[in-house]
Amino acid sequence: MPLLPVPRPFSLELTTARYRAFGLDRATVSEDGALYRAVGGREVRIAAAEGGVDVDPLDAETEAVACKLLGFEFDLVGFAAWAAGEERIAPLVVRFAGFRPTLAPDPFEMLVGAITAQQVSLFAALAIRNRLVERFGERVGRVWAFPGRERLAAASEEELFSLGFSRRKAEYVIGLARADLDLAALALLPDEEVKAQLTALRGLGEWTADWFLARYLGRPRAWPAGDLAVRKAVRALYGDVDVRAAGARFEPFQNLTAHYLLAQFLTP
């Protein structure tokens, strides 16, 4: 089988929990102990294996996607060593040992997902996003390829409204698709410049920009302090604190801390 070595520690079950927590995700399907994703017109299956994961088919293109989806770039060893001195975070590192936060393989898909999730439940956001994928994407086996930027740039706001988007969110998605901003090039910029360029676009606020840093770029110090679930989790552990200021406490592992705090809501 085509084996891809995985940085340790690693648990596929914990890592992919977010793809099961809110219902079936048409673009990234988690079922039968494996993760499925459309890559370059092919259905790719990722499953746990001795010494790593089986990625079928495995080549340079599918390996890059698998590494993103499985959070290979996160330093869990360093995080665990740091967390040993943080008594409220240390139990989470033990409880979720091997959990690697998943990263979005595509920046446009990540931002559309963030727009969809603004001010609605994640269950509702997923349902709307699935309708978008089925309407404008292409089916590849059991998964759907997320529609590309050009495809949605050619869509109308009315079409998105018919799928469950609010009129304002439909405007945001179409505007993003038609914008001149090179999303891939944002990876070359420092955190604050990334946020500045994203928030200059209509409909993309600080919450969305913070999650872009966290869930697409995987920046270690990304701290989505405006997220309600993050705020709830921090205050449950530390009391009525300023959540944004509290991010300094988790330096330089703000991103991993946020994901481990949220893991409590994804796993029973």
VEXFI-790189 format. One line per 4 residues: number of its first residue (from 1); for each residue x, y, z of N, C-alpha, C. Coordinates in pm, 1 decimal, padded with zeros to 6 digits. Each point is the difference from the previous one (the first is absolute). Layout:
residues N
NUM> X Y Z X Y Z X Y Z | ...
***
This chain:
residues 268
1> 00084.1 -00119.4 00000.0 -00084.1 00119.4 00000.0 00088.4 00125.6 00000.0 | -00046.1 00110.4 -00061.7 00078.7 00123.9 -00003.4 00002.5 00067.2 00136.3 | 00110.4 -00014.8 00072.8 00009.0 00048.0 00137.6 00064.8 00137.3 00007.2 | -00063.5 00090.1 00074.1 00055.1 00132.5 00025.5 00036.6 00007.8 00147.4
5> 00127.6 00016.7 00034.0 00039.6 00010.7 00141.0 -00064.3 00123.0 00064.5 | -00036.5 -00012.4 00126.9 -00067.9 00108.1 00071.4 00083.9 00040.4 00120.5 | 00017.9 00130.4 00023.2 00068.6 00043.2 00122.3 -00076.9 -00050.0 00122.4 | 00073.0 -00045.9 00099.0 -00063.2 -00048.1 00122.8 -00001.4 00109.8 00105.2
9> -00098.6 -00000.9 00089.6 -00111.5 -00094.9 00010.4 -00108.4 00028.7 -00103.9 | -00084.4 -00102.1 -00027.2 -00104.4 00017.0 -00099.8 -00115.8 -00095.3 00024.6 | -00121.5 00054.8 -00007.9 -00122.2 -00079.8 00006.2 -00090.8 00047.0 -00112.9 | -00025.0 -00087.1 -00096.6 -00088.1 00037.9 -00110.7 -00141.4 00025.0 00049.7
13> -00046.5 -00079.7 00095.3 -00135.5 00015.3 00050.7 -00021.3 00137.7 00062.4 | 00093.6 00042.2 00086.4 -00012.6 00130.8 00063.6 00019.3 00113.2 -00100.7 | 00094.8 -00017.0 -00089.6 00030.4 00104.1 -00097.5 -00117.7 00028.4 -00091.1 | -00073.6 -00102.4 -00037.8 -00110.0 00016.9 -00095.3 -00135.7 00018.5 00066.8
17> -00003.0 00015.5 00131.8 -00127.3 00009.7 00072.6 -00086.4 00115.4 -00049.7 | 00062.0 00110.3 -00038.8 -00078.9 00116.5 -00041.9 -00079.2 -00026.7 -00127.4 | 00041.1 -00101.2 -00077.3 -00073.6 -00033.7 -00121.6 -00119.0 -00092.0 00027.2 | -00016.6 -00038.5 00125.6 -00115.6 -00080.9 00038.6 -00091.4 00070.9 00098.9
21> 00049.3 00106.2 00060.0 -00070.3 00062.0 00112.3 -00128.8 00071.1 -00039.8 | -00007.8 00049.1 -00123.6 -00114.2 00083.4 -00038.3 -00078.6 -00057.6 -00117.4 | 00025.4 -00126.6 -00030.7 -00067.7 -00064.4 -00111.4 00097.6 -00031.7 -00111.9 | -00049.3 -00058.8 -00106.4 00083.1 -00040.4 -00112.6 00047.1 00120.9 -00078.8
25> 00130.3 00013.4 -00014.2 00060.8 00106.3 -00078.6 00023.1 -00054.0 -00140.7 | -00070.7 00053.0 -00098.6 00007.2 -00053.6 -00136.2 00138.9 00013.9 -00062.3 | 00076.1 00102.3 00042.1 00130.8 00024.0 -00059.9 00112.7 -00076.6 00068.5 | -00020.3 -00037.9 00124.7 00099.0 -00077.9 00074.6 -00077.1 -00101.6 00083.0
29> -00013.2 -00119.8 -00053.4 -00085.6 -00102.2 00060.2 00080.8 -00085.8 00096.9 | -00051.1 -00012.1 00122.2 00061.8 -00087.2 00100.2 -00097.1 -00113.1 00030.4 | 00033.2 -00119.9 -00045.7 -00084.5 -00115.1 00026.8 00080.4 -00128.3 -00016.0 | -00048.9 -00105.9 00063.7 00065.7 -00131.5 -00007.9 00146.5 00007.2 00042.8
33> 00030.3 00089.3 00094.9 00136.1 00009.0 00051.7 00099.0 00066.5 -00093.3 | -00048.0 00063.8 -00106.6 00088.9 00063.9 -00097.0 -00052.1 00138.7 -00034.3 | 00087.0 00079.1 -00060.8 -00034.4 00134.0 -00044.9 00009.3 00001.3 -00152.2 | -00100.4 00060.3 -00064.8 -00004.6 00004.1 -00146.2 -00002.7 00145.1 -00046.0
37> 00074.6 00026.0 -00106.5 00010.5 00135.5 -00052.2 00021.8 -00006.5 -00151.4 | -00057.4 00094.5 -00074.9 00023.4 00007.7 -00143.6 00124.4 00084.0 -00025.4 | 00096.1 -00056.3 -00071.9 00124.7 00069.3 -00031.7 00029.8 -00019.1 -00148.7 | 00001.2 00108.5 -00073.7 00032.5 -00009.7 -00141.9 -00090.7 -00093.9 -00077.3
41> -00128.6 -00000.8 00034.3 -00094.9 -00085.9 -00070.6 00001.6 -00145.0 00043.5 | 00072.1 -00029.4 00108.1 00008.3 -00137.5 00050.6 -00051.5 -00007.4 00143.5 | -00062.7 -00112.0 00033.9 -00037.7 -00023.0 00138.8 00120.7 -00055.5 00074.3 | 00037.6 00066.3 00108.4 00115.4 -00041.8 00079.6 -00049.8 -00052.9 00134.3
45> 00050.8 -00116.6 00038.5 -00036.8 -00061.9 00126.9 00119.7 00004.9 00093.8 | -00024.1 00048.1 00122.0 00104.7 00008.6 00101.6 -00044.3 -00083.1 00119.2 | 00078.6 -00101.8 00035.3 -00037.2 -00091.0 00108.4 00121.1 -00027.5 00088.4 | -00026.6 -00028.6 00127.3 00107.6 -00029.7 00094.5 00070.8 -00128.9 -00039.6
49> 00130.5 -00004.3 00024.7 00080.6 -00117.6 -00029.6 00118.6 -00003.2 00095.4 | 00057.6 -00115.8 00015.7 00117.4 -00015.4 00085.5 00114.4 00085.2 -00054.8 | 00047.6 00093.7 00081.9 00112.6 00083.6 -00041.5 -00038.1 00124.5 -00076.5 | -00129.2 00024.0 -00020.2 -00039.3 00119.8 -00073.6 -00145.4 -00005.5 -00041.8
53> -00028.9 00048.7 -00120.4 -00134.2 -00009.3 -00056.2 00010.3 -00050.1 -00143.4 | -00100.7 -00074.8 -00042.0 -00011.2 -00040.0 -00139.9 -00069.2 00111.3 -00075.6 | 00062.7 00050.1 -00102.4 -00058.8 00101.5 -00087.1 -00008.2 -00059.8 -00139.1 | -00121.0 -00017.2 -00049.2 -00019.1 -00068.5 -00128.2 -00092.9 00080.4 -00090.2
57> 00053.1 00048.3 -00113.2 00136.5 -00013.1 -00051.1 00095.0 00098.4 00068.7 | 00129.9 -00035.0 00000.9 00099.6 00084.8 00063.5 00097.5 00052.6 -00104.1 | 00006.2 00130.5 -00013.6 00099.5 00065.9 -00083.6 00024.5 00137.8 00061.0 | 00076.7 00083.6 -00067.9 00035.0 00129.5 00057.8 -00123.8 00085.5 00027.7
61> -00098.5 -00004.1 -00090.2 -00119.6 00082.2 00016.6 -00084.9 -00047.3 00116.9 | -00024.0 -00130.6 00008.6 -00084.7 -00051.5 00107.1 00072.7 00002.5 00134.4 | 00132.5 -00015.0 -00001.9 00076.2 00007.5 00125.1 -00011.1 00138.5 00061.2 | 00007.7 00105.0 -00082.3 -00009.9 00135.9 00050.9 -00135.5 00023.6 00066.2
65> -00106.6 -00051.2 -00060.4 -00133.5 00016.0 00056.9 -00012.4 -00078.9 00129.7 | 00049.2 -00123.6 00000.3 -00006.9 -00083.1 00120.4 00075.6 00064.7 00115.8 | 00116.3 00057.5 -00028.2 00079.1 00063.4 00105.2 -00075.4 00118.5 00060.6 | -00071.2 00075.5 -00084.1 -00081.7 00110.9 00050.3 -00114.7 -00052.8 00085.3
69> -00073.0 -00096.1 -00055.1 -00117.3 -00052.2 00069.7 00035.3 -00063.3 00133.8 | 00118.9 -00054.1 00011.9 00039.8 -00069.0 00122.3 00089.7 00084.9 00090.4 | 00015.0 00126.8 -00033.0 00072.6 00091.6 00088.6 00144.0 -00036.8 00025.8 | 00070.3 -00047.7 -00103.2 00137.7 -00044.0 00019.1 00092.0 00110.8 00049.8
73> -00029.3 00125.2 -00033.9 00094.7 00106.7 00030.7 -00002.0 00045.3 00145.3 | -00095.0 -00048.2 00078.7 -00006.5 00040.6 00140.6 00104.4 -00074.3 00083.9 | 00061.4 00072.9 00090.7 00102.1 -00055.7 00088.9 -00065.6 -00049.5 00129.3 | -00051.9 -00122.3 -00002.4 -00067.9 -00052.7 00118.7 00097.4 -00035.2 00111.5
77> 00121.3 -00039.5 -00035.6 00098.9 -00033.9 00103.2 00036.5 00124.9 00080.8 | 00027.6 00108.7 -00070.3 00030.8 00124.9 00068.3 -00118.6 00052.1 00079.6 | -00119.8 -00016.4 -00055.7 -00121.8 00043.9 00068.0 -00020.0 -00076.6 00130.1 | 00020.0 -00131.8 -00004.6 -00017.6 -00081.9 00119.9 00101.3 00038.6 00107.4
81> 00122.9 00028.1 -00041.4 00103.2 00039.8 00096.2 -00036.8 00133.3 00064.6 | -00049.9 00094.1 -00080.9 -00043.4 00128.7 00054.7 -00120.1 -00016.7 00092.4 | -00098.1 -00079.6 -00043.1 -00124.0 -00016.5 00074.9 00021.4 -00067.6 00134.9 | 00109.1 -00073.8 00014.7 00027.0 -00065.7 00128.2 00011.8 00101.5 00113.2
85> 00035.0 00124.7 -00034.5 00011.2 00104.1 00100.5 -00123.8 00087.6 00010.3 | -00105.0 -00035.0 -00071.9 -00125.4 00076.9 00001.2 -00109.6 -00092.4 00051.1 | -00026.9 00006.4 00130.5 -00080.8 -00103.2 00065.4 -00140.7 -00014.6 -00056.5 | -00056.8 00104.5 -00057.7 -00136.1 -00011.1 -00052.0 -00003.3 -00055.1 -00142.4
89> 00110.5 00012.1 -00072.1 00006.4 -00050.6 -00137.1 00055.8 -00141.7 -00004.6 | 00088.3 -00033.5 00093.3 00065.2 -00131.6 00000.2 -00099.2 -00116.3 -00006.5 | -00111.4 00002.6 00075.3 -00094.3 -00112.7 -00008.8 -00061.6 -00017.1 -00138.9 | -00016.8 00109.6 -00072.8 -00054.7 -00009.0 -00135.4 00098.8 -00067.8 -00094.2
93> 00128.5 00027.9 00017.3 00102.6 -00061.3 -00084.0 00003.7 -00150.8 00023.4 | -00020.3 -00040.6 00124.3 -00005.3 -00143.1 00031.6 -00128.3 -00061.5 -00055.1 | -00110.5 00066.0 00023.1 -00130.7 -00052.4 -00044.9 -00006.9 -00016.1 -00151.0 | 00058.3 00096.7 -00074.0 -00009.0 -00002.6 -00145.8 00135.9 -00031.0 -00063.9
97> 00075.3 -00086.0 00063.9 00132.3 -00035.8 -00051.8 -00010.9 -00053.0 -00143.0 | 00077.2 00059.1 -00089.2 -00002.4 -00042.6 -00140.2 -00093.4 00081.5 -00087.4 | -00074.1 00091.1 00059.4 -00088.5 00086.6 -00077.9 00083.1 00104.5 -00072.6 | -00011.1 00002.5 -00131.8 00066.1 00100.7 -00082.3 -00108.0 00084.3 -00066.9
101> -00006.8 00129.4 00026.9 -00102.6 00082.7 -00062.9 00006.9 -00009.2 -00151.8 | -00113.4 -00021.7 -00063.3 -00002.9 -00006.7 -00145.9 00009.6 00140.0 -00058.4 | 00069.6 00010.6 -00111.5 00012.8 00126.6 -00071.5 -00071.3 -00011.1 -00134.7 | -00057.2 00109.2 -00044.7 -00067.9 00001.6 -00129.1 00104.0 -00005.5 -00112.4
105> -00020.6 -00085.7 -00099.6 00097.5 -00009.8 -00108.7 -00005.7 00117.4 -00097.5 | -00110.4 00076.2 00001.5 -00018.1 00104.7 -00100.4 -00046.0 00129.2 00067.7 | 00063.9 00113.5 -00028.0 -00035.4 00123.8 00070.6 -00139.1 00052.2 -00033.6 | -00042.1 -00012.3 -00125.5 -00132.8 00048.1 -00038.2 -00108.5 -00082.3 00068.4
109> 00016.9 -00130.9 00001.3 -00096.7 -00086.4 00067.1 -00009.4 00034.4 00147.9 | 00114.6 00025.4 00062.7 -00000.7 00031.5 00141.9 -00077.9 00128.6 00027.0 | 00021.4 00102.5 -00083.0 -00066.9 00127.4 00021.9 -00149.7 -00007.6 -00027.7 | -00039.2 -00074.2 -00102.6 -00143.1 -00017.8 -00026.0 -00064.5 -00071.1 00118.6
113> 00068.3 -00100.9 00053.0 -00052.0 -00070.0 00117.5 -00014.5 00093.0 00119.2 | 00096.5 00089.9 00018.1 -00005.5 00094.6 00111.7 -00116.1 00097.7 -00017.3 | -00020.3 00048.1 -00122.0 -00112.0 00090.2 -00025.3 -00131.7 -00071.2 00030.3 | -00009.0 -00124.1 -00043.0 -00122.1 -00078.4 00022.4 -00028.9 -00014.1 00148.8
117> 00105.0 -00011.9 00081.5 -00016.1 -00025.5 00143.2 -00022.1 00125.3 00083.3 | 00006.4 00116.2 -00061.8 -00018.5 00123.3 00076.3 -00140.4 00007.2 00059.3 | -00006.7 00007.0 00131.8 -00123.8 00026.5 00074.9 -00110.4 -00103.6 -00021.3 | 00037.5 -00123.9 -00032.7 -00096.3 -00110.7 -00004.4 00064.8 -00120.4 00067.1
121> -00079.1 -00100.8 00032.2 00057.0 -00121.6 00059.1 00084.3 -00071.9 -00104.0 | 00095.3 -00078.7 00047.6 00084.9 -00074.8 -00092.1 -00079.0 -00108.6 -00073.0 | -00108.6 -00047.7 00059.6 -00087.0 -00095.3 -00069.5 -00066.2 00067.0 -00120.0 | -00052.7 00120.4 00021.7 -00063.9 00073.4 -00108.9 00101.3 00038.3 -00107.1
125> 00119.0 00042.4 00043.4 00103.5 00039.6 -00095.6 00039.4 -00117.5 -00089.5 | 00014.8 -00117.8 00059.6 00037.5 -00117.0 -00078.6 -00108.4 -00035.8 -00100.5 | -00124.9 00007.8 00040.6 -00110.6 -00032.4 -00090.1 -00000.3 00093.5 -00120.8 | 00021.0 00128.5 00024.1 00003.2 00097.6 -00108.7 00120.7 -00024.8 -00089.9
129> 00114.7 -00025.1 00061.2 00121.6 -00024.7 -00077.9 -00013.6 -00126.4 -00084.8 | -00063.7 -00101.5 00055.0 -00021.9 -00122.8 -00078.3 -00086.7 00027.1 -00122.7 | -00101.5 00083.3 00015.8 -00083.7 00033.0 -00115.5 00080.1 00076.5 -00105.4 | 00089.9 00086.3 00045.3 00087.1 00072.7 -00092.5 00088.4 -00097.3 -00078.0
133> 00058.2 -00095.2 00072.0 00089.7 -00097.7 -00062.6 -00075.3 -00085.2 -00101.7 | -00118.2 -00044.7 00035.9 -00077.7 -00084.3 -00090.6 -00048.3 00078.3 -00122.4 | -00026.2 00129.1 00018.5 -00050.9 00082.1 -00111.4 00111.5 00040.6 -00095.5 | 00115.4 00036.8 00052.4 00104.4 00056.5 -00085.0 00126.2 -00086.3 -00010.4
137> 00013.2 -00100.9 00084.7 00117.4 -00086.1 -00005.3 -00021.4 -00118.8 -00092.2 | 00098.1 -00089.1 -00001.9 -00008.2 -00120.8 -00080.9 00016.8 -00121.8 00090.0 | -00083.9 -00100.3 -00022.7 00007.8 -00120.7 00081.4 00113.6 -00089.2 -00049.5 | 00077.8 -00049.5 00097.3 00110.5 -00091.2 -00029.6 -00012.4 -00115.9 00097.7
141> -00060.8 -00110.0 -00041.8 -00023.3 -00111.4 00090.8 -00099.1 00039.4 00107.4 | 00037.8 -00017.9 00124.7 -00091.4 00031.2 00111.1 00012.5 00144.1 00048.1 | 00092.9 00076.8 -00057.6 00019.2 00139.4 00042.4 -00028.3 00095.5 -00115.2 | -00006.4 00126.6 00034.6 -00018.2 00105.8 -00098.3 00121.3 00091.8 00005.6
145> 00049.9 00038.9 -00115.9 00106.1 00100.1 -00005.8 -00060.6 00136.1 00029.1 | 00059.7 00073.5 00091.9 -00051.3 00132.5 00031.9 00010.7 00087.5 -00124.5 | -00104.7 00079.0 -00029.4 00005.2 00083.4 -00120.8 00112.7 00102.0 00005.3 | 00069.2 00014.6 -00111.3 00111.4 00093.1 -00006.3 -00044.8 00145.2 -00005.6
149> 00096.7 00085.3 00011.8 -00026.9 00143.7 00004.5 -00066.7 00049.1 -00128.7 | 00048.1 -00047.3 -00115.4 -00057.3 00042.7 -00128.1 -00145.3 -00043.3 -00012.4 | -00029.2 -00118.9 00050.9 -00138.0 -00051.0 -00010.4 -00095.0 00087.5 00079.7 | 00038.4 00038.3 00119.6 -00088.7 00082.4 00081.3 00000.9 00146.1 -00044.3
153> 00108.1 00043.6 -00063.4 00002.2 00136.3 -00053.3 -00104.8 00017.4 -00109.6 | -00032.9 -00110.9 -00067.0 -00098.5 00004.8 -00107.9 -00142.5 -00019.6 00050.3 | -00014.8 -00031.2 00128.9 -00133.4 -00021.6 00057.5 -00063.4 00134.5 00033.9 | -00127.8 -00003.8 00030.7 -00071.0 00121.3 00040.1 -00031.6 -00004.9 00148.5
157> -00018.2 00116.6 00057.5 -00038.2 00005.3 00140.6 -00133.9 -00068.8 00022.8 | -00088.9 00010.5 -00097.6 -00131.3 -00062.6 00011.4 00012.0 -00152.1 00009.2 | 00093.3 -00057.5 -00074.3 00020.4 -00145.0 00005.5 00045.0 -00042.5 00139.3 | 00090.3 00075.8 00060.4 00045.4 -00034.1 00134.4 -00110.0 00021.6 00102.9
161> -00078.3 00103.3 -00018.3 -00112.3 00024.7 00089.9 -00096.3 -00117.9 -00001.3 | -00020.6 -00059.6 -00115.1 -00091.7 -00114.1 -00011.1 00052.2 -00123.1 00072.7 | 00130.7 -00001.4 00031.1 00059.6 -00113.6 00070.9 -00003.4 00017.5 00151.6 | -00042.9 00116.3 00046.8 -00008.0 00023.5 00143.8 00092.0 00108.7 00050.7
165> 00084.3 00057.1 -00087.0 00082.2 00113.5 00040.1 -00089.7 00121.2 00021.3 | 00034.3 00081.4 00098.0 -00067.0 00129.0 00009.6 00042.5 00082.5 -00120.6 | -00075.9 00103.1 -00030.3 00037.4 00083.4 -00115.3 00136.3 00065.3 00021.1 | 00027.7 00037.7 00122.4 00128.8 00062.4 00027.9 00114.4 -00099.7 -00015.5
169> -00017.0 -00121.2 00051.8 00105.8 -00100.5 -00014.4 00018.6 -00040.8 -00145.5 | -00108.6 -00006.7 -00076.6 00011.5 -00029.7 -00142.7 00084.5 00107.3 -00068.4 | -00021.8 00123.3 00038.8 00079.1 00111.1 -00053.9 00147.3 -00016.0 00038.4 | 00026.3 -00038.5 00123.9 00137.7 -00016.7 00045.3 00072.7 -00109.6 -00079.1
173> -00067.2 -00113.6 -00018.5 00063.5 -00112.5 -00069.3 00030.2 00036.3 -00145.3 | -00096.8 00059.3 -00067.4 00021.9 00038.6 -00139.0 00108.3 00106.8 -00009.2 | -00003.1 00093.9 00092.8 00103.0 00103.8 00001.7 00138.8 -00057.4 00020.9 | 00013.1 -00095.0 00091.1 00128.3 -00066.0 00023.7 00047.0 -00072.7 -00125.0
177> -00090.6 -00072.6 -00064.7 00036.0 -00075.3 -00120.3 00049.9 00092.7 -00110.4 | -00055.7 00118.4 -00008.0 00035.3 00093.3 -00107.6 00111.6 00096.6 00037.9 | 00044.6 -00003.3 00123.2 00103.6 00093.2 00045.9 00134.4 -00029.2 -00066.1 | 00085.0 00101.6 -00002.3 00132.5 -00013.4 -00062.1 00104.8 -00059.4 00094.9
181> -00033.4 -00012.6 00126.1 00097.9 -00044.0 00099.6 00049.1 -00141.6 -00029.2 | 00132.2 -00016.7 -00002.9 00062.9 -00130.7 -00018.7 00003.9 -00070.1 00136.0 | -00093.2 -00091.8 00021.8 -00012.2 -00063.7 00131.1 00120.0 -00087.7 00033.0 | 00052.5 -00070.1 -00100.1 00114.1 -00088.0 00024.8 00122.7 00079.9 00042.7
185> 00015.1 00121.3 -00054.1 00117.3 00082.0 00031.0 -00000.9 00051.2 00143.7 | -00115.1 -00007.6 00066.8 -00006.9 00045.2 00138.9 00091.7 -00082.6 00090.2 | 00030.7 -00121.4 -00041.0 00088.3 -00085.9 00080.0 00139.2 00058.9 00015.9 | 00035.9 00095.5 -00086.2 00133.6 00059.7 00004.4 00007.2 00120.2 00093.7
189> -00115.1 00040.1 00054.7 -00006.5 00122.9 00079.6 -00005.6 -00028.8 00149.7 | 00043.9 00093.8 00082.0 -00014.1 -00014.7 00145.8 -00146.3 00008.3 00040.8 | -00029.4 -00046.8 00119.7 -00138.3 -00012.1 00047.3 -00079.6 00129.3 -00014.7 | 00053.3 00110.9 00047.3 -00076.3 00124.6 00000.2 -00028.6 00049.4 -00141.0
193> 00091.7 -00023.2 -00092.6 -00023.9 00041.2 -00138.0 -00105.7 -00088.1 -00065.3 | 00001.1 -00128.9 00033.5 -00105.5 -00089.4 -00049.0 -00136.0 00051.4 00045.8 | -00010.3 00031.6 00127.7 -00127.2 00048.4 00054.9 -00042.1 00131.1 -00065.8 | 00095.3 00087.8 -00023.3 -00032.1 00128.8 -00061.0 -00054.7 -00018.7 -00141.6
197> 00059.4 -00088.4 -00075.9 -00045.3 -00020.1 -00137.8 -00135.6 -00068.7 -00004.6 | -00023.3 -00094.0 00089.3 -00129.0 -00068.9 00000.8 -00112.4 00091.1 00046.9 | 00024.2 00074.2 00105.5 -00107.4 00083.6 00054.8 -00029.6 00121.1 -00087.9 | 00083.3 00023.7 -00100.1 -00029.7 00106.3 -00096.1 -00111.1 -00041.8 -00095.6
201> -00029.2 -00130.5 -00004.8 -00106.5 -00050.4 -00086.5 -00133.1 00004.3 00074.0 | -00104.2 00034.9 -00071.0 -00132.9 00008.2 00059.8 -00043.9 -00136.7 00051.6 | -00044.1 -00003.6 00125.8 -00051.7 -00122.9 00058.3 00102.6 -00083.4 00074.1 | 00127.6 00038.3 -00007.8 00104.8 -00073.8 00070.1 00049.5 00085.3 00116.3
205> -00041.5 -00036.9 00120.2 00039.8 00073.6 00118.8 00113.5 -00068.0 00073.3 | 00027.5 00047.8 00119.6 00112.3 -00052.8 00077.7 -00019.9 -00147.1 00035.3 | -00123.9 -00041.3 00032.4 -00026.6 -00139.4 00032.8 00039.8 -00091.7 -00116.1 | -00041.1 00037.2 -00120.7 00033.1 -00080.7 -00117.9 00150.8 -00000.4 -00024.5
209> 00063.4 00116.5 00012.9 00144.2 00008.7 -00023.5 00078.1 -00083.0 00102.1 | -00043.0 00002.8 00125.7 00067.5 -00080.1 00102.4 -00009.9 -00149.2 -00031.6 | -00117.1 -00043.2 -00044.6 -00015.3 -00141.7 -00032.2 00076.2 -00037.1 -00127.1 | 00015.8 00092.6 -00091.7 00082.9 -00025.4 -00118.2 00144.2 -00026.3 00042.3
213> 00049.5 00082.1 00090.8 00134.8 -00021.8 00053.1 00009.6 -00134.1 00071.2 | -00105.4 -00036.2 00072.0 00003.1 -00121.6 00081.3 -00022.5 -00125.6 -00081.2 | -00099.3 00002.3 -00090.2 -00044.8 -00123.6 -00064.0 00039.7 -00016.1 -00145.7 | 00058.5 00103.9 -00057.2 00059.2 -00019.7 -00132.7 00152.0 00011.5 00007.3
217> 00049.5 00109.9 00055.7 00144.3 00019.9 00006.1 00065.8 -00075.2 00115.2 | -00078.2 -00038.9 00100.6 00057.2 -00073.5 00112.3 00101.5 00081.2 00078.8 | -00018.9 00131.1 00007.1 00096.8 00085.0 00070.7 -00004.8 -00029.2 00150.0 | 00114.3 -00022.1 00062.7 00003.9 -00042.8 00141.1 -00065.8 00097.7 00096.6
221> 00009.9 00130.6 -00029.4 -00051.9 00100.2 00094.1 -00140.4 00050.1 -00035.8 | -00062.9 -00061.5 -00097.0 -00137.2 00039.1 -00033.6 -00089.4 -00024.1 00121.2 | -00077.1 00101.1 00035.6 -00081.5 -00007.9 00122.2 -00137.7 00058.9 -00029.6 | -00098.7 -00084.9 -00035.8 -00134.1 00048.3 -00035.4 -00081.5 00039.1 00123.0
225> 00041.7 00108.5 00062.2 -00060.3 00041.7 00127.8 -00145.4 00041.6 -00014.4 | -00042.3 00034.5 -00120.6 -00138.1 00040.0 -00019.6 -00096.0 -00115.7 -00018.1 | 00051.3 -00121.0 -00004.7 -00085.3 -00116.8 -00018.6 -00073.6 -00032.2 00130.6 | -00130.7 -00016.0 -00008.3 -00079.5 -00021.0 00121.1 00038.9 -00127.8 00073.2
229> 00027.7 -00106.8 -00074.7 00037.3 -00125.6 00064.6 00135.8 00010.9 00068.2 | 00094.1 00068.8 -00062.3 00130.5 00022.1 00062.4 -00016.5 00082.9 00127.6 | -00081.2 00103.3 -00006.3 -00022.2 00084.7 00117.6 -00062.7 -00080.9 00114.2 | -00096.5 -00084.5 -00035.5 -00065.8 -00083.6 00100.3 00100.3 -00095.2 00065.2
233> 00084.0 -00062.6 -00082.3 00095.8 -00098.7 00051.7 00105.6 00066.4 00088.5 | 00049.7 00116.8 -00042.3 00101.5 00069.6 00079.9 -00056.8 00042.2 00134.8 | -00119.6 00055.0 -00001.1 -00058.8 00047.6 00125.3 -00041.6 -00113.6 00091.5 | -00028.8 -00117.4 -00057.5 -00030.1 -00115.5 00083.5 00122.5 -00042.1 00081.0
237> 00118.9 00022.1 -00056.7 00122.9 -00039.2 00068.4 00059.8 00111.6 00084.3 | -00012.1 00125.1 -00046.9 00073.3 00109.5 00063.2 -00089.5 00108.1 00060.9 | -00130.5 -00019.8 -00006.3 -00089.5 00098.6 00057.2 -00028.0 00114.4 -00096.1 | -00050.8 00108.6 00053.0 -00042.4 00113.9 -00081.6 00121.0 00085.0 -00037.5
241> 00074.0 -00047.7 -00102.4 00121.8 00068.9 -00042.5 -00023.3 00066.6 -00135.2 | 00091.1 00089.1 -00036.3 00002.6 00058.0 -00133.6 00060.3 -00105.9 -00092.1 | -00083.0 -00062.4 -00082.5 00045.1 -00115.6 -00077.8 00108.4 00038.2 -00099.5 | -00011.2 00117.8 -00059.6 00103.3 00041.2 -00094.9 00134.4 00015.9 00071.3
245> -00001.5 00066.4 00111.3 00124.5 00019.1 00075.1 00053.8 -00132.0 00053.5 | -00090.8 -00092.8 00031.1 00041.9 -00129.9 00053.3 00081.8 -00080.1 -00099.7 | -00011.4 00034.2 -00129.3 00077.6 -00072.0 -00100.1 00149.0 00002.9 00026.6 | 00049.1 00109.3 00062.2 00142.8 00010.7 00029.7 00045.5 -00109.5 00096.1
249> -00091.0 -00049.8 00078.7 00033.1 -00105.4 00096.7 00043.6 -00128.2 -00070.5 | -00049.6 -00020.2 -00123.4 00023.7 -00124.6 -00071.9 00111.8 00010.5 -00103.4 | 00073.9 00108.8 00004.6 00113.0 00022.2 -00089.6 00102.1 -00112.4 00011.6 | 00051.8 -00056.9 -00110.5 -00029.7 00030.5 -00140.3 -00096.1 -00101.5 -00063.0
253> -00091.4 -00054.4 00080.5 -00088.2 -00107.3 -00047.7 -00147.4 00040.3 00006.5 | -00030.4 00123.4 -00036.5 -00139.1 00044.8 00006.0 -00091.5 -00083.0 -00090.2 | 00045.6 -00030.1 -00119.2 -00084.3 -00073.6 -00095.1 -00032.6 -00139.4 00052.5 | 00102.0 -00073.5 00042.0 -00023.7 -00134.1 00052.8 -00085.2 00005.0 00125.8
257> 00022.0 00098.4 00084.5 -00081.8 00012.1 00120.9 -00146.2 00018.2 -00037.0 | -00027.8 00088.0 -00095.1 -00138.5 00022.8 -00042.2 -00063.4 -00128.5 -00051.1 | 00073.5 -00075.2 -00080.4 -00055.5 -00123.4 -00055.4 -00022.3 -00105.9 00107.4 | 00090.2 -00008.7 00096.2 -00018.6 -00098.3 00106.8 -00114.6 00040.6 00091.8
261> -00019.8 00129.0 00019.1 -00116.0 00045.6 00076.6 -00129.4 -00037.8 -00072.8 | -00001.9 00019.4 -00130.6 -00121.2 -00030.6 -00077.5 -00023.6 -00149.4 -00015.0 | 00106.5 -00079.6 00011.7 -00015.0 -00145.6 -00014.3 -00098.5 -00056.2 00103.2 | -00017.4 00069.5 00109.7 -00093.1 -00044.8 00102.4 -00144.0 -00003.3 -00052.9
265> -00030.2 00086.9 -00094.2 -00134.4 00008.1 -00054.5 -00021.4 -00095.8 -00116.2 | 00108.7 -00060.1 -00050.9 -00009.7 -00088.3 -00114.7 -00000.6 -00146.3 00037.7 | 00058.6 -00032.0 00115.8 00017.9 -00139.4 00040.6 -00068.7 -00024.4 00133.3 | -00086.3 -00101.2 00008.1 -00069.5 -00031.3 00126.9 00099.0 -00032.9 00110.0
***
